[in-house]
Amino acid sequence: MSGTAAASPRTPIGRLRVVAFVEGCSFLLLLGVAMPLKYLAGLPLAVRLLGSLHGALFLLFCAALVHAMVAARWSMPWSTVVFISSIVPFGTFLIDARLKRADDALRLRSAAPPTR
């Protein structure tokens, strides 16, 4: 997660940031550890186990993205960029700073008194 502030799972975007971080880590472990173990050391079980975990986390990421998309009223192009970040290595880490800004903006909007 970017900067020094950790994501707060209290908001839809905060939950998305947490899930994105864990999903991104699982993706890097799958690519950097499990795949070499399978193809260089002949241990396909590593891909089966880590691949299943990563698949579940990816589905959780998709659900968190839809929830954040609806709650924050994100446009389809922006939501597509966030989705694509999950299928590019290091993508979820690169987009985290923008998600943090979006989360901060959503919190400010929610905390502001309604205008007439």
C-alpha positions as CSV (number, residue, x, y, z in Angstrom):
1,M,0.0,0.0,0.0
2,S,1.3,3.4,-0.9
3,G,2.8,5.8,1.5
4,T,2.7,5.2,5.2
5,A,-1.1,5.1,5.7
6,A,-2.5,1.6,5.6
7,A,-5.8,1.0,4.0
8,S,-8.8,1.0,6.3
9,P,-11.3,-1.8,5.6
10,R,-14.1,0.5,6.8
11,T,-15.0,1.8,3.4
12,P,-15.7,0.0,0.1
13,I,-12.6,1.5,-1.5
14,G,-10.5,0.7,1.6
15,R,-11.7,-2.9,1.5
16,L,-10.8,-2.9,-2.2
17,R,-7.3,-1.7,-1.4
18,V,-6.8,-4.4,1.2
19,V,-8.0,-7.1,-1.1
20,A,-6.0,-5.7,-4.0
21,F,-2.8,-5.8,-1.9
22,V,-3.3,-9.4,-0.9
23,E,-4.4,-10.4,-4.4
24,G,-1.3,-8.7,-5.9
25,C,1.0,-10.5,-3.4
26,S,-0.6,-13.9,-4.3
27,F,-0.2,-13.1,-8.0
28,L,3.5,-12.3,-7.6
29,L,4.1,-15.5,-5.4
30,L,2.3,-17.5,-8.1
31,L,4.5,-16.1,-10.9
32,G,7.7,-15.8,-9.0
33,V,7.7,-18.9,-6.7
34,A,5.1,-21.4,-7.7
35,M,5.7,-21.3,-11.5
36,P,9.5,-21.8,-11.2
37,L,8.9,-24.6,-8.7
38,K,6.6,-26.3,-11.2
39,Y,8.8,-25.9,-14.3
40,L,12.3,-25.9,-12.8
41,A,11.9,-28.3,-9.9
42,G,9.0,-30.5,-11.1
43,L,6.7,-29.5,-8.2
44,P,3.3,-28.9,-9.8
45,L,1.6,-28.9,-6.4
46,A,2.9,-25.4,-5.7
47,V,0.9,-24.0,-8.7
48,R,-2.2,-26.0,-7.8
49,L,-2.2,-24.7,-4.2
50,L,-1.1,-21.1,-4.8
51,G,-3.2,-21.0,-8.0
52,S,-6.3,-22.0,-6.1
53,L,-5.7,-19.4,-3.4
54,H,-5.0,-16.7,-6.0
55,G,-8.1,-17.6,-7.9
56,A,-10.2,-17.2,-4.8
57,L,-8.5,-13.8,-4.0
58,F,-9.1,-12.7,-7.6
59,L,-12.9,-13.4,-7.2
60,L,-12.9,-11.5,-3.9
61,F,-11.1,-8.6,-5.7
62,C,-13.8,-8.6,-8.4
63,A,-16.5,-8.5,-5.8
64,A,-14.8,-5.7,-3.9
65,L,-14.3,-3.8,-7.1
66,V,-18.0,-4.0,-8.0
67,H,-18.9,-2.9,-4.5
68,A,-16.5,0.1,-4.6
69,M,-17.7,0.9,-8.2
70,V,-21.3,1.2,-7.0
71,A,-20.6,2.9,-3.7
72,A,-18.3,5.5,-5.2
73,R,-20.2,5.8,-8.5
74,W,-17.1,5.1,-10.6
75,S,-17.3,5.3,-14.4
76,M,-16.9,2.2,-16.4
77,P,-13.5,3.3,-17.9
78,W,-12.0,3.9,-14.4
79,S,-13.4,0.6,-13.2
80,T,-11.9,-1.1,-16.2
81,V,-8.5,0.4,-15.4
82,V,-8.7,-0.8,-11.8
83,F,-9.7,-4.3,-13.1
84,I,-6.8,-4.4,-15.6
85,S,-4.5,-3.5,-12.8
86,S,-5.3,-6.8,-11.2
87,I,-4.1,-8.9,-14.2
88,V,-0.9,-7.0,-14.7
89,P,2.0,-8.0,-12.4
90,F,2.6,-5.2,-9.8
91,G,-0.6,-3.4,-11.2
92,T,-2.5,-3.4,-7.9
93,F,0.5,-1.8,-6.2
94,L,0.9,0.9,-8.9
95,I,-2.8,1.9,-8.7
96,D,-3.0,1.9,-4.9
97,A,-2.1,5.6,-4.6
98,R,-4.9,6.6,-6.8
99,L,-7.3,4.3,-4.9
100,K,-6.2,6.0,-1.7
101,R,-7.0,9.4,-3.1
102,A,-10.4,8.2,-4.3
103,D,-11.1,6.8,-0.8
104,D,-10.1,10.0,0.9
105,A,-12.3,12.0,-1.5
106,L,-15.2,9.6,-0.8
107,R,-14.8,10.0,2.9
108,L,-14.8,13.8,2.6
109,R,-17.9,13.7,0.6
110,S,-19.6,11.4,3.1
111,A,-18.5,13.6,6.0
112,A,-19.6,16.9,4.5
113,P,-23.0,18.2,5.6
114,P,-25.7,18.0,2.9
115,T,-26.2,21.1,0.8
116,R,-29.6,22.5,-0.1
